[in-house]
């Protein structure tokens, strides 16, 4: 009798271990702390997803479909994000964005790749920083007079030499000695 009981008990243990519930491994495992950091692993019928996030929203995410046919990976930190998708038969998509607003998009298939890069975010920041500089004009500034109007003709009084103390015409009653 003890031999039959041991064989039946071992058969029951083997059956429980081989049951679909033990093999499936479906479910979600999640850890969250007080500050909002989170780790989650989800095993579903059609794939697996892993997510790691901190309280600021920065984090990493990776998901894989059944048999690993397609994969999605996302990562982000301080406003910089990247998303990579690998699909069936060599199709893929990559998207990235930085905190300034610059973006990179790339789509590929087995025959060609199409990539778009938009640097308008950095360009806008540089133009805002340096701005459109206009020359500063003082209030007492008068526009330059054309050359023909500003110089006296040769027939009028020629300019006096700068070394002469009487270079400027002084009135006859001035204290300047002649």
For each residue, the residues with C-beta under 8 A, 3 or more apart:
1: 4 5
2: 5 6
3: 6 7
4: 1 7 8
5: 1 2 8 9
6: 2 3 9 10
7: 3 4 10 11
8: 4 5 11 12
9: 5 6 12 13
10: 6 7 13 14
11: 7 8 14 15
12: 8 9 15 16
13: 9 10 16 17
14: 10 11 17 18
15: 11 12 18 19
16: 12 13 19 22
17: 13 14 22
18: 14 15 22 23
19: 15 16 22 23
20: 23 24
21: 24
22: 16 17 18 19
23: 18 19 20
24: 20 21
25: 43
26: 43 44 45
27: 42 43
28: 40 41 42 43
29: 40 41 42
30: 38 39 40 41
31: 38 39 40
32: 36 37 38 39
33: 36 37 38
34:
35: 55
36: 32 33 53 54 55
37: 32 33 53 54 55
38: 30 31 32 33 51 52 53 54 59
39: 30 31 32 51 52
40: 28 29 30 31 49 50 51 52
41: 28 29 30 48 49 50 51
42: 27 28 29 48 49 50 51
43: 25 26 27 28 48
44: 26 47 48 49
45: 26 66
46: 65 66
47: 44 63 64 65 66
48: 41 42 43 44 63 64
49: 40 41 42 44 61 62 63 64
50: 40 41 42 60 61 62 63
51: 38 39 40 41 42 59 60 61
52: 38 39 40 59 60 61
53: 36 37 38 57 58 59
54: 36 37 38 57 58 59
55: 35 36 37
56:
57: 53 54 76
58: 53 54 76 77 78
59: 38 51 52 53 54 75 76
60: 50 51 52 73 74 75 76
61: 49 50 51 52 72 73 74 75
62: 49 50 71 72 73 74
63: 47 48 49 50 71 72
64: 47 48 49 68 70 71 72
65: 46 47 68 69 70 71
66: 45 46 47 69
67:
68: 64 65 71
69: 65 66 88
70: 64 65 85 86 87 88
71: 62 63 64 65 68 84 85 86
72: 61 62 63 64 83 84 85 86
73: 60 61 62 83 84 85
74: 60 61 62 81 82 83 84
75: 59 60 61 81 82
76: 57 58 59 60 79 80 81 82
77: 58 80
78: 58 99
79: 76 98 99
80: 76 77 96 97 98 99
81: 74 75 76 96 97
82: 74 75 76 94 95 96 97
83: 72 73 74 93 94 95 96
84: 71 72 73 74 92 93 94
85: 70 71 72 73 92 93 94
86: 70 71 72 91 92
87: 70 90 91 92 93
88: 69 70 91
89: 109 110
90: 87 108 109 110
91: 86 87 88 108 109 110
92: 84 85 86 87 107 108 109
93: 83 84 85 87 105 106 107 108
94: 82 83 84 85 104 105 106
95: 82 83 103 104 105 106
96: 80 81 82 83 103 104
97: 80 81 82 101 102 103 104
98: 79 80 101 102 121
99: 78 79 80
100: 121 122 124 125
101: 97 98 120 121 122 124
102: 97 98 117 118 119 120 121 122
103: 95 96 97 116 117 118 121
104: 94 95 96 97 115 116 117 118
105: 93 94 95 115 116
106: 93 94 95 113 114 115 116
107: 92 93 113 114
108: 90 91 92 93 112 113 114
109: 89 90 91 92 112 113
110: 89 90 91
111:
112: 108 109
113: 106 107 108 109
114: 106 107 108
115: 104 105 106
116: 103 104 105 106
117: 102 103 104
118: 102 103 104 121
119: 102 122 123
120: 101 102 123 124
121: 98 100 101 102 103 118 124 125
122: 100 101 102 119 125 126
123: 119 120 126 127
124: 100 101 120 121 127 128
125: 100 121 122 128 129
126: 122 123 129 130
127: 123 124 130 131 132
128: 124 125 131
129: 125 126
130: 126 127 133
131: 127 128
132: 127
133: 130
134:
135:
136:
137: 141
138: 141
139:
140:
141: 137 138
142:
143:
144:
145: 149 150
146: 149 150
147: 150 151
148: 151
149: 145 146
150: 145 146 147
151: 147 148
152: 156 157
153: 156
154: 158
155:
156: 152 153
157: 152
158: 154
159:
160: 164 166 167 168
161: 164 167
162: 167
163:
164: 160 161 167
165: 176
166: 160 170 176 178
167: 160 161 162 164
168: 160
169:
170: 166 174 176
171: 174
172:
173:
174: 170 171
175:
176: 165 166 170
177:
178: 166
